[in-house]
């Protein structure tokens, strides 16, 4: 039977499913649109991880998104977690759909409580909780695992009727439906349940609705889904006793396919559309959800923000102003005009509270001696951020643009990422949690996906292919972060040849391609924290991880999409290293070093860079970078900024770095297509290195505002043809008005478009170049202290503790710094400095470095030694 009547999928969930992940959600919505379905529902098992992605994708394609969840309902209380086995095995399924915003908020609270209160094997709610949060929800009796279907399967009409009645009473008349499923497999249990539920509906006046249990997108995904089940449960395809789904019918069916299954019973089919038409849910909100910052009595947030910004600027000017005016590039008036413009823009965009919040927790960190980085990302382009000591980079001196950070032409939440000392980052998060409320602050979830090499190995294990054979194929995948099987097939001929020669390899790769990108696990984002003006459960569901940590169920991008304030509290081990070094210098030599007043023209430091003597130097340690440093011979901080921006795969492959070095050495003369470009590009020898330079060129040569120029810069980065054509026309029009010849303007635009693909954020590069300079200055001027600090940080280095210690030891030998073995009478717990009779400073191994002596035992030895006031007796053997 064919029909033009639309069907609405109300039961599409992801549990050991090929529907996991943003790309799969997009595929489902695309298919629904192709089938002409007016709406589609996403009902993940126990969670709402994909809700925002799904909502956005559906709205983009003109399909109504229905947000829901297939809940686990505890048979008794959600708090009952008796370890008798039955609690975990008898959780009942229940599908809940949000009819409106009130329903969405109730669904969020239920899903959150499932993890935070009821978790026992699965995130569980109970009927008492459902009764409290039932408004705005539509309930479906779920698949065969539902309470009502289970009773129907047993033939227990009385229990089925009672359970259905309870759900109807809780959710309200007309809000509870009995699900009818037919997967065209002739399953006896399905037939029994459907017959009994239809009879129950007829007798008791319940409405029925047709659903389809979806675990994969298309019918030919069934085998890949079976392999995914094996990966998730640790089984092999050959295992006889394992979880499996029968047949190949658990896919996303069309309206015609579903209509054919319900010939003669139109009500369940038609009710899918009836339910969809009732759904009236819009998630978009006006403005951003920023917590209100408490200000002194008599002040407004806006006036207090302005006052703090000006006070901070005046402090900066007192210490740095004389040198700036002596340099002759900028005047006090230049700074004041820039600050007024930024303050006005921040106020107009509604972000004073945001800046005060960040200013406050950074002030907290600095007052407690927690090292904070000088800046990160585009925020370093803000004079307001510099005045508030959120950053320590002067944006005028470094030619950084505020509009690269905040663009009035494209209003979005500011994004200030902050580096903290890795060892003490948690103290800042604790402060924020205490200040804004534990219910209002949480870390952000992140999802690990199945990557190219890993998924090949997983599939190979499940298919029982010899490990050596799978490993050989996996190693053909390039070891890059963006590697995919599709790319590998294009770039690696040996992979295609192996598939052609061996049918097992073809099956391995084909199946792995279907599984690649599927979400594998949830974990806590390394840095992301969300801060809300109200309890977070007013906006999103929360999740409890395997270690008890509480995070959002929406990832970082989705938290931003719903307007919440997201902050990155990053741990940077280099800040800990610098802090340890400064502490040693103070204790050993009595010298206090203020990094803010560090001279940026130290000859010894640039000589160190020029020699490539950069072991232990932030961002400049790799062999490739050392070679570039020896060839380039940097002479100023802007050289380090440029090299930091250029040392990336794109510029390296394109030959930009070699060209840049040739220009520095005088082998190639800088060329400027127009005299106006010299002012913008002279610092980078005529090469467009930074995104900000693209913006400056558009502003200078075509009259773009800096906000418009940032939109152009983004368009060039995305390479969208239609948008690029519009931007090109706008640029050419502006260039004509500036009397720039058509041919010249076209060539300049083409150059901008070419280099925009390689351009880097100057603000970020400048901030990290400053950290690199600080580490190099310390090594050049206090090598013993610095290398001792490097050794102290060895246990947190990615290379591994032993390898890092060996590298640092070799560097000490090269520089003639003595390294002394552990000594029970002289060693501290960690590495330490020790004066030698010949006047040299040596580095002494710590007690904790001795095999099988942990930090606690080492510290106890040191404390005991100090306590008895004397040394341990040693015996020479």
N, C-alpha and C positions, 0 to 999 in steps of 0.2 A: 504494500500500500504506500503510495506517495502522497504527500500532503504539503500544502503551503503554510500550514499552521506552524508558528515558531515554537520551539522547545527551549526551555531554560535549564541549563545544568545547575542544580542547587547543591550538588554533592561532589566536589572535586577536591580531594585532599592529598597531602604529601606525607606519607609515612612509609619509609623504604620505597620511595617513589621517584620516578623520572620527571616529576613536576617540580622538584626542588630547584631553587636558584632563580635569580632575576630573569635570566634569558629564557628559562622554561615557562615562567609566568607569562612573559611576553608572547611566547609561541602559542600558549593556550588562548590568550585574548585574540591574537591574530586569527586563529582558527574559528573562534566564536563569531568574529566579524565576517569571515569568509562564508560561514554557514548561515549568515543572516539572523543570528540570535540577538534578540534585543538586550539580553542581560546574561550574566554568568556569575556564579558564586564560587568563592574560595573558602573551603572549610578544612584547614589544616588540623591535624590531630593534636589537640591540647594546647596549641599555640597560635599566634597571629604574626609570625615572623615576616610573611610575605604580603601583609595587608596593604601597606602603602605603595609598594611597587605595583601590586595588582591594581589598586585603585587608579594610579596614574596612567598605567598602560591602557586600562579599559576606557577611561575618559578620553584619552587621546584618539582612540579608534571608534568612538561613538557607541560603545557598549556599556550598558549600566553595570557598574561593579556592585556586587552584593557581598558584604563582608560578614564572615561567620566563623564558626569553629566547631569541630567535632569534639565535644567535651567527653572526658572520662568522669562518670558519676560514681562515687563510692557507694557501695550497697547500704552502708549505714552512715556513720559520721565521717567526714573528711579527716578528722583528727584520729580516727581509729587506725592505728598502724601496727596491729598485732602481728607478730611474725609467724603466722600459722599457715601461710601460703595462700589461703583462700582470698584474702583481701586483694592481693595483686592480681589474682586470676579472674575475679568476678566483677571487675569494674565494668559498668554499663556505658555504652556509647549514647550520646545525645547530640544531635546537630542543632545549633542555635544560630539564627541569622539576625543581624541588626536591622530593624525596620526603619529606624530614624536615629538622630544623634543621641537621644537618651538611651536607646538600645545599644548603640556603639559603646557608650560610656559604661553601661552595665556589663557588656561583654568584656570590656577591658578589665573591669574589676574582678569578674569571675575567672578569667584566664590568669590574672595575676595571683589570685588566691589559690588557684590550682597548684601553682609552683611554690608560693611562699607559705601556704598553710597545709595544703592537702597532699603534698607530693609523697608518694610511696610507690616506687617503681614507675609510676606515671603521674602527671599533674592532675589532681582530682578535685572536683567540687562535690557538694552534696545538695540535697533538696532544700535544706534549710537556707543555705547560701543562695541558691537559685531563687527561692521565694523572696529574699531581700532585694535581689537585683534582677527582677523579671520584666520590668516595664520596658516596652519598646522592643521586645524580643519575639521572634517567631521560632517555634520548636518543631523539629522533625524527629520521628522515632528512631532514625538511624538505620544502619545496616543490620545484618544478622546478629551483631554484638550488642544491639540495643536491648534495654530491659523488656520492652513490650514484645519485640520480635523473639527474644529468647523464651518468653513465656508461651508465645504462640507456637514456637517450634516444639515445645514440650506438650502442646495440646492443653495447656493449663489456661483455659478461657477466663476463669475467675481472676487469676493473677494478672493476666494481660489487660483485662478490663479495669482492674483496680489501678494498675500502674499508669495506663493511659489517662484514666480519670484524674489521678494526682497531677500529672503534667498539665492537663487541661485546666485544672483549678489554679495551678501556680501561674501559668502563662496567660490565662484568660480565654474566654470563649472565642473560638475562631482563630486562635493563635497556635494550636497544636495539630500537627498533621501526621498521619500514619504513612510511612515510606513504603512504597512498592518498588521492588527492584527485579529486573529480569535480564540476566546477562547472556541469554540465548545459549546456555550451556546445558539446559535440562537438569540443573542441580536439584536433587530431591529436597534438600533443606529449604531452598529458595521457594520451591513450589508450595511446600507445606505452609511456610510463613505467609506467603502472599494470599493463599486461600483463606487462612484463618484471620488475617488482618482485614481482608475485604468483608468477611462475614461480621467481624467486630465493628467495622465502620458502619455497615448497614444497620446493625442492631442498636448501636449506641449513638449514632449520629455523628461519628467522626468523619472528617474529610481526609482523603488520601492524596498522595502526591508521588509522581514517578521520579526516581533518581537513578543515577548510574554511578557505580563505584569506579572512580578514575584514578589509575595509578601510573599511566603513561599516555603519551599523546596519540600515537597511531598504533594500529593493530600490529604492525611489524616491529614494534618496540617490545613485544611480549618477552622475547628471549633475553634481550638486554636487561629488562626489569627483573627477570628471574636471576640473572647473574648478580644484579645489584642486591637482591635479597640475600644471596650467598655471601657477598662482601660484608653486608651489614650484620649478618648473624654468625660470621666466621665459619661458614660451611663451604663445601665444594659441590659443584653441580652433580657429581656422581653419588653424593650422599643420599641414601634412600630415606632416612628419617630426618627430614628438615622442613622448614616452613616454605610453602610454595602456593602460588595462586593457580587454580586450574584454568586451562584454555588460554585464549588470547583476546578476551572480550572486555578487559578492564581498561579500555581506552576512551578517548573523548569522541563520542558518537555525534553524528549530525542529527538534525531534526527529523529527517526522513528515516534514518535508522531507528531512532527512538520511537517514532510513530508506528513503525512496523511491529515493534515489540508489544504495543498496547492497543492493538486492534480489538475493538469490542469493549474496551474499558477506557473511554475518553476522559473521564474525570481526573485520574491521576496525571495524565499527560497535560491536560488543559490547566490544571492547578499550578503547574510550574510557572506559567505566564501570569496567572492571577496573583501568585505570591510576589513575583517580580514587580508587578505593577503597584503593589502596596509599598514597596521599598522607596523611601525618600530620605536618602542620607547624603549629606554634603560635608566633607571634611575641611574644606578651605575656610580659613579664618582671616579676619582683617588684622593686619599688622603682625608684630612679632611678640612672642611670649617671653619677655625679659623680666626677671625679678626686679622689683622696685628697690633701689638702694636707699637705706635710711640716711637722712641728712640732718644736720643740726636744726634746731627749732628756728623758724624765721627764714630758712633757706628753702628754695625749691631744688629739685634734682638738677634742673638746668643751670640755675645760678651757682650752685655748689660746684658743679662740674667746671663751669667757666672759671670760677675763683681758684680751684685747685690747679687747673691747667696753667693759668697765668702765674700763680705762685711758683709752680714747678719750673716754668720757663725762666723766671727771674733768677732762681737759684742756679740754673744751668748757665745763664748769661754771666752771672758774677764770676764763675770760674773759667768759662770758655770764651766769653765775649771779647776780652782784650786781644787774644790770639787771632780771633776771627777778623776783627777790625784791622789788625796789623797785616793780615794776609791780603786785604784789599778786595776780595771777591764779593763779600756780602756786608751789608750794614745792619744795624739794629732794626732799622725800618723794614728791611727785607724780611727779617724774621717775624716781626710783629704783624706785618701784612699777611704773611703766610699763616700765622697762628690764628688771626681773626677769621680768615677764610675757612680754615679747617673747622674751627669751633662752630661757625655759622652753619656749615654743611652738616656736621654731626648733630647739631640741634634740630635742623630741618628734617633730617632723616630719622630722628627719634631715638638716637643711640647714646645719650649722656649716661644713662644707668649702666649700659654695657661697659663703657670706659671706666666708670667709677668702680664697678665690680672687679674689673681686672686690676686697676690701680691699687685697690684695697688688698687683694690677696698677694700681689707682688710686694707691696709695702710690708705685709706681714712676714713674708719670706725673708726679705732683706733685714728687717729688724731682728730676726732670730738667727741671722747669719747663715741662712740657707742660700747657697750660690744660685744665681739666676743668670741665664744667658743674656747677651746683649741684644738679642732680637732673632726673629726667625720669620721667613715668609714676607709677604708684602706689607705687613704692619710696620716694618722698619722705614717705610716711606712716609710715615706720619709724624709731623712735628708735635702734634698733641701727645702721641704715644711717647715721644722723646722727652717732652716736658713732664709727663707723668711718671717718668722713669720705668715705663713699661718696656721701652727699648733704650739702648745706649748708642745708637747710631744717629749722627746728625744728618738728617735727610737732605739739607741744602748742600752741605759740603760733599756729600756722596752722590748728588744729583738724582735723588730718589723722588718718585712721584706719588702724591697722596691718592690720586685717582686710580692708581694701580691697586690700591688697597680698598678704598671706598669710592664707588662710582655713582653719582647722583642720576646718571642716565640709565642705570641698571641697578635699582635698589635691591640689595640682598643683605643678609645678616653679616656683620663684620666677622672676620675669622682671624683671631689673634692666637697663634700657637706659641707656647712658652716653654723654653728649656729650663729644667731645674736639675740640681744635683741629684743624680740617680738614687743615691742612698737616702735622701731626705724628701723626695717628691711626695711621699705619702703624707707627710706632715701638712703640706699645703692642701691636699685633698681633704684631710680631716678637718682643717680650719674651715674650708668652704662648706663642708657637710654640716658642721656645727653652726655656722652663721646662718645658712639658708634653710636648715631643717633636713633631718635624715630622710623624710618622705619626699623631699623636693630635689634631692641630688642622687645621681647614680652614675656608675660607669656604663659605658656603651658596649653593646654586643658586637661581635664580628663573626663572620661565617667563613669557615675553611671550605674550599671546594676541591673537587677531585682534579688534580693537575695531570698534565700529559704523561710524564714518566711514571708517577705513582699509580695512575689508573691502569696503565699497561701492566704493571706488576701485580696489581690487585686482580685484574681479569685473568692474567696468566695463572695465578695461584688457584683461582676458582675453577678454571678449565683444566687444571692439573697438567699444565705444560711445564716442562723441566725449567727450573729456575735459571740455569745458565742460558737457555734459549731465549727466555723472556728478557733477561738482563742484557743480552746482546742487542735485542731490538730496542729496549728502553734507552740504551746508551747512544742510539742514533739520533735521539731527540736533542737538539741544541740545549745546553744547560743555561738558558736565559730565563729571566723572570716572566717574559711575555710569550714563552714557547707554547705552541698548541700543536696538536696532531695535524691539523689542516695545514699549518705553515710548514711543518716538518715534511709533509708529503710533497710540498712545492719546492722545498729547498734541499732536501736530502735524497738524491737518486737511489742510494743504497736501500732506503726504506721501501720505495716502490718496487725495487728489484726483489727484495725479500718477500713482499706480499705476492708478487707474481710467481715466485718460485715455490712457495709453500702455502697450501690452503689453510693450515693452522695459523700461520702468521696473518693471513688476510682476515680470518675470523677474529683473531685477537685484536687487530687494529680497528676493524670495523665496529666491534662491540665497544672498545675503549672510546671511540669517537662519540658514540651515543651517550656514554656515561660521563665524558669529560665535562667539567663545569657544574655537575650536580653538587649541591651542598653536602658536605661530609660531616661537619660538626660545628657546634657553636662554642665560642670562647669569649674572653673579655678583651676588648680593644686595649692595646698597650698604653694609650694615652687619653682616649676620649672620655670626657665627663659631661653630663648634661645637668643643667641647673634650671629649675622651673619656678614660676611665681606661686604655684599651688602644688599640692601633692601630685606626683608624676602620674598616678593612676587616673587623673582627670584627663590625661592626654594620650597615654600609651600604656600597653601592658608591660609588666616586669617579668624577669626570668631569674631563676636560681640555678647556678651552675653546679657541677659535680663537687666543687670544693666549698660550696656554700656561698659563693659570691653572688651578689644581686646586681643584675644589669638590666638595661632596657631590652625589650624584644625587637625593637627597630634598630637597624644599624645607623651609622653616623649620618649618612646622606638622608635617610628617612627622618631622623630626628630633626634635621635642618628643614626638610620639606614641610613638616607640620609646625614650623616656626619656633622651635625650642632653642634655647641658648646652649650651644655646644662649645666646649673648650677643650683644647689639647694640652694636657699637663705632661710634657715629655720628659723622660729621664735621660740626661746626657752625661755619660760617664766622664767625659773630658772636663766638665765643670768640677766634678769631685776631684779629679786629678790635679787641676789647677789649684783648688782650695787646699789640698794636702801639701802641695809644693809651697804655696804662700805661707802656710802654717809652719813648715820646717824652716823656711828662710827667717821668719820672725823669731822662732825659738833658738835657732843656731846663731844667727847674726844680729838679732835685735832690729832688723830692718822691716818696716811695714810698707808693703807695696800696694798702691792704689791703682787698680787696673784702669780706672776712668781717666787718670792723668798720665797714663803710659805714653811716652813719646812714640809717634808712628814713623819716625825717620831714623831709627837706630841702625847704624851701619853694620854692626856685628850680626844683627838679625837678618838683614838682606844678604849679607855674605853667606850666612848659613843656608838660606834658600837657594842662592846661586850655585852653591856646591852640591845641591841636592842632598844635604845632610839632614834629612827630614824624618828619620826614624822617630816615632812617637809624636809627630806633629799632626794636629787635627786636619783632616781632609787632604793632606799633602804627603802621605806616607807611602803610597803605592810606588812600585818600580816605574810604572808608566809616567806617573806625575814627576818623579825624581828626574827622569830623563828630560822631560819638558822644562823643568826648572833649570837644569844645567845649560840647556840650549837658549832659554829665554833670558835668564839673569834678571829677575824682577828687582825693581828699584824703589817701588812705592806701593802703598796699600791698594791703589787702584789696579796695579798689575796683578796682585794676588786675587782681587775680586774677579778680574777678567778670566784668569786661568781657572779659577774655581768654577766659573760659569761654562767654560769651554770644555773642561775635561768630562765629557759625556759621550756615549756611543755615537750619536748623530754627528756632532762636530768633528769627532776623531775620524769617522769613516769618510766624511765629506772633504777632508783635507784642510778644514778651517784652521786647525791649530798650527799646521805647518806654515800656512800662509801668514798667520798672525806672527809667528816667530820670525819669518823672513822679513816682514815689515819692521819688526823691532830691531833686527840686526842690520837693517838698511839695504837688504838685498832686493826688496820690492818697495817702491815708493807708494805711500797711501794715495788713493784716488778718491775724489769727491765729485759725484755726478752734478752737483750744484753747490755754489759757494756757501749756501745756508747749511749744508750738511756738515761742513767742517767743524762748526761749533758743537754739533751733537756727537760726531763720530771721532773727533780728534783724539779723545782719551783712549779710544780702542783702535787707533791707527787706521781709521777708515772702514773698519769691519763692523757690521751690525751684530753685536753680541747679545744685547739685552732686549727684552720685551719693551722696556721703557723707552728705548731708542726708537722703536717702531712708532710708539705713541708720540714722541717728540717730533718725529719727521712729519707725521700726519698733521700735527698741530701747526708746525712752522711753515710747511709748504702748501698745505691745503686748507688752512683755517679751521681745522677741527677743534672743538673744545677737547680738553684732556679726557673728559668723560666719553665723548664720541670716539676719541682715539682708542680708548680702552675697549670699546665695543668692536672697533675694527681689528684690534690686536687679537681679541678672542675669536673673531670670525676667521682670521687667517690661520689661527691654530687649529680650528675645527675643520677647515677646508670644505665648507658646505658651498656648493657651486652657486646656488641661487642667492644666498646671502653675500657671497663674495662679489657677484656681479653688481649687486646693489651698492656695496661699499666702494667698488672700483669707480662706478659712475659718480658717486658723491665725491670721491677723491679728485677725479679728473675735473669736475665742476669747480671745486675749490682751488685747484691748481691754476685753472684758467683765470679765475678772479685774481690770483696772485701774479698773473702775467708769466707763468712758467710755460715754455713751449710744450705743445701736446706730446711730441715724441719723447722729450726729456721726462715729462711727468709719467708717461707710461712706463719708461724704463725704471724709474725710481719706484713706482708701485710694484713692478715685477720683482725688483731687488728686495723690497720689504716683504713681499709674499714668500719669496724663497727663504730668506733668513728667519722669518717668523717661525718656520718649522723647527729651527735650531735655537731660537732665542730663549734666554733664561731670565728668570726673575732677578733683576739687579739687586733689589732690596734684600732678598734672601742671601744672595752671593756675597754682598757687602758685609752682612752681619756675620756670616760664617768665616769670611776672610779675616775679620777682626779677631775671632776666637783663634783662628790659625796663627795669626800674628802674635797673639798673647802667648800661646804655647811655644812658638819659636823664640820669642824674646826671652822667656824663662830658660829655655834650653841653652840659648847663646850666652846668657849672662850668669846663670846659676845651673850649670850642667849637672852637678852632683845631686842637687836638690830635685831637679826635674826628673832625672832618670830614677832616682829613688821613688818618686811619686808614680812614675810609670810602672815600676816593679810592684808597688803597693796595689795598683789597679789591675794587675795581671789576672787576678781570679775572675774578673768580669769581662775579659777581652774575648771577642768572637773566635780568635785563633786557638783559644784554650790556654789554660794557666801555664802548663809546662813549656809549650812552644813559645809563649810570650816571654817567659822568664829567660829562656835560652836566647831569644832575640835581643832582649835588653842587656843580658850579660855580655853578649858579643859587642854590643854598642859601647858598653863601659870599657871593655878591653881596648877597643879601637881608640877611644878618647883618653886612655890612660887613667881611668878612674878605678882605684882598687875596690874589689868586691871580696868581702871577708866571709868565711864560713860561719855557720851557726855556732854560738858559744853560750853555754848555759849560764855563764856569769855576766855576759855583756849583751846578748841579743834581746831585743824587744819581741813582742808577739809578731809584729809585721816587720818589713824592712825598715831600717833606720840608718841615720848618718852617725859617723864616728870619727873624731879627730885622731890623726896618727901622729906619732912622735916627730915625723919629718915635716909636719905642718900640712900635709895633704888631708883631704876629706875622703873617707872611704864609706862604702855602703855595706852594711852588715846584714846578712841573711837573718830573717826572723825565725823564732822558734816554731811558728805554725807551718813553716815551709818544710820541716822535717817530716818524712813519711810517717803516717799513722799518728801524728800529733795534731790534733785539731786546734781551732782558734781558742776554744774555751780552755783546753788544757794548757796551751801556750801562755794565755793570759794569767792563768793560775800560777804558773811557774814564775812569771815576772812579778806578780803581786806578792807571792810568798818571799821572793828574793828581797823585795823592797821592805816587806814587813819585818824580816829578821835583821835587817840592817847590815847584812854581810853577804858574802859570796858563798856559793856551793863549793864543796871540796871536789876537786877533780883529780883523777888518777891517770897518769900516763902509763900506757901499756907498752 
